Amino acid sequence: MTDLVAANTIPIWKKYNLTPKEAAEYSHIGLNKLDELLNDPMCSFVLHIGKKRLIKRKEFEKFLESRLEI
C-alpha cells in the first residue's frame, strides 16, 4: 500500500499533464479563468481525453511566460 501511495504523490512540477485544479494551484490562476482559457479553440495547452481536459504543463508554462496579462 505504501508503494501505491508514493506512486501517486508525484510533484506537480514533474508531471507532464495537470488537471485544471492542479494548474490553478501551480499558477495561482483561478479555475474560472482557466476554464475560459481552455474553452478557447486556439488554446495550445489543452489535451482532451473524452470529456476530461488536461493541461500540458510545459506548453502552459510557455503560454504564461509569453503573456504580460491574461
C-alpha positions in Angstrom: 0.0 0.0 0.0 2.9 2.4 0.7 4.3 2.0 -2.8 0.9 2.8 -4.3 0.6 6.0 -2.2 4.1 7.0 -3.0 3.5 6.5 -6.8 0.5 8.9 -6.7 2.4 11.7 -5.0 4.4 13.0 -8.0 5.2 16.6 -7.5 3.3 19.0 -9.8 6.4 20.4 -11.4 7.4 16.8 -12.6 4.0 15.9 -14.1 3.6 16.1 -17.8 -0.1 16.9 -17.7 -2.1 18.7 -15.0 -5.7 18.7 -14.0 -7.3 22.2 -14.1 -7.3 22.2 -10.3 -3.5 21.4 -10.2 -2.8 24.0 -12.8 -4.8 26.6 -10.8 -2.7 25.7 -7.7 0.5 25.7 -9.7 0.0 29.1 -11.4 -2.2 30.9 -8.9 -4.8 31.5 -11.6 -8.5 30.9 -10.7 -10.4 27.9 -12.0 -12.9 30.2 -13.8 -10.1 32.0 -15.7 -8.5 28.6 -16.6 -11.9 27.3 -17.9 -12.2 30.5 -20.0 -8.7 29.8 -21.4 -9.4 26.1 -22.0 -12.6 26.9 -23.9 -10.7 29.0 -26.5 -10.5 26.9 -29.7 -7.0 28.2 -30.2 -5.7 27.0 -26.8 -2.5 25.2 -27.4 -2.0 23.7 -24.0 -5.3 21.8 -23.6 -5.5 18.0 -24.1 -8.9 16.4 -24.5 -9.4 12.9 -23.3 -13.1 12.2 -23.9 -14.9 14.8 -21.7 -11.9 15.2 -19.5 -9.5 18.1 -20.1 -5.9 18.1 -19.0 -3.3 20.9 -19.3 0.1 20.2 -20.9 2.3 21.7 -18.2 5.3 22.7 -20.4 3.0 24.4 -23.0 1.1 26.1 -20.2 4.3 27.4 -18.8 5.4 28.8 -22.2 2.0 30.4 -22.6 2.3 32.1 -19.2 5.9 33.3 -19.9 4.8 34.9 -23.2 2.0 36.9 -21.6 2.0 40.2 -19.7 -1.6 39.8 -18.7 -4.4 37.3 -19.0 
